Amino acid sequence: MNRETFTPPWRDEAIVAWLDGEMTPQEAVQFEQAMAGDPELAARVEHLQQSNLDFEQAFAPLLEQAPQARMAQQLAAITASEPVPVKGYSRRALIAASVSFLLVGSGIGFLARPEDDEKDESQNIRDLEARYMSLYSAETLADTPDDAAILQKGLDRTRLDLGLQLHPQQLSLPGAELKMVRILRYERTSIAQIAWLHADYGPMALCISPAPDNANPIAREQRHGMQLAWWKRDGYQYVLIGRNPPAQLASTAETLQTALG
C-alpha cells in the first residue's frame, strides 16, 4: 500500500501529517517554506495545533492496541522507581512525542510542559530533556539518515534560532555516530538537540538552550533513569544526556565543552 504524499495546496490532512511528523524530510521542508510565506496557512497550523479536539479519544484505539504492559515494564526498568503512565495522555504531549521523535534535520518538535512546574526554569528544562530522551532507544535513531546536508540544515537552524554557530568537526565523538541536529520548542524557548548513536550505550544527546544564569563547571545528575552531565557558559545551558556510565558521560561532556570553545 503506497503512502499518501503531501503537496500544495496544503489541506488539513497535510497540516496534521506535519504536526504528527508523518511527512518525509523533503515534504516537511517544502511545507515549512510555504508556511513561512503564507500567513493564512500559518494560522491554520496554529488553529489545529491549539484546537480542543479530543486527542486522547482519537488515540485511544492505538493505545489500546499497543503492548502497554510490555512497554511499561521496559520503561520501568529504565526509570527504576518512576511509574509509567499508560492513560491520561494530553493532546499536547501526544503531538510533542510524535513531532519531536519523527522530524529530523531542519524540522521542529514541540516539548510539553510536565505536570509539576519547577521553580528553576533551567532545572525544569533539564527535566523535560531527560524525560524525552528516556523514551529513545537505539531503534529510534538507527534509521535516521545521517546525511551531511540534512545535518548542516540543523546546524544552520541552530545558528538562526539560538545565535550559536556550530560545525560538524566540533561534534565528532569517539565511538558515537552523529545522527541528527534539530530544534525543539519549549513554549517560547528554542532548544538545539544534537543526537548521536553510541556504539556501546545507545542514544546520547546534547541539548543546548539559552540560560542567562552564571557559568558553572560540569555537574552530574540523574533524571528519569538517564545520566546527565551539564554546564552553563556564555548565556547557554548545555546538557549531555545518555545511558552511559556517569564518569564516561562526564568525560564526553568535557570533550564537547573543549570542542565548543
C-alpha positions, 0 to 999 in steps of 0.5 A: 500500500503506497503512502499518501504524499503531501503537496500544495495546496496544503489541506488539513490532512497535510497540516496534521501529517506535519504536526504528527511528523508523518511527512518525509524530510523533503515534504516537511521542508517544502511545507515549512517554506510555504508556511513561512510565506503564507500567513493564512496557512500559518494560522491554520497550523496554529488553529489545529495545533491549539484546537480542543479536539479530543486527542486522547479519544482519537488515540485511544484505539492505538493505545489500546492496541499497543503492548502497554504492559510490555512497554511499561515494564521496559520503561520501568526498568529504565526509570527504576522507581518512576511509574509509567503512565499508560492513560491520561495522555494530553493532546499536547504531549501526544503531538510533542512525542510524535513531532519531536521523535519523527522530524529530523534535520531542519524540522521542529518538535514541540516539548510539553510542559510536565505536570509539576512546574519547577521553580528553576526554569533551567532545572525544569528544562533539564527535566523535560530533556531527560524525560524525552530522551528516556523514551529513545532507544537505539531503534529510534535513531538507527534509521535516521539518515545521517546525511551531511546536508540534512545535518548542516540544515540543523546546524544552520537552524541552530545558528538562526534560532539560538545565535550559536554557530556550530560545525560538524568537526566540533561534534565528532565523538569517539565511538558515537555516530552523529545522527541528527541536529534539530530544534525543539520548542519549549513554549517560547524557548528554542532548544538545539538537540544534537543526537548521536548513536553510541556504539556501546550505550545507545542514544546520547544527546546534547541539548543546548538552550539559552540560560542567562544564569552564571557559568558553572563547571560540569555537574552530574545528575540523574533524571528519569533513569538517564545520566546527565552531565551539564554546564552553563557558559556564555548565556547557554545551558548545555546538557549531555544526556545518555545511558552511559556510565556517569564518569564516561558521560562526564568525560564526553561532556568535557570533550564537547565543552573543549570542542565548543570553545 
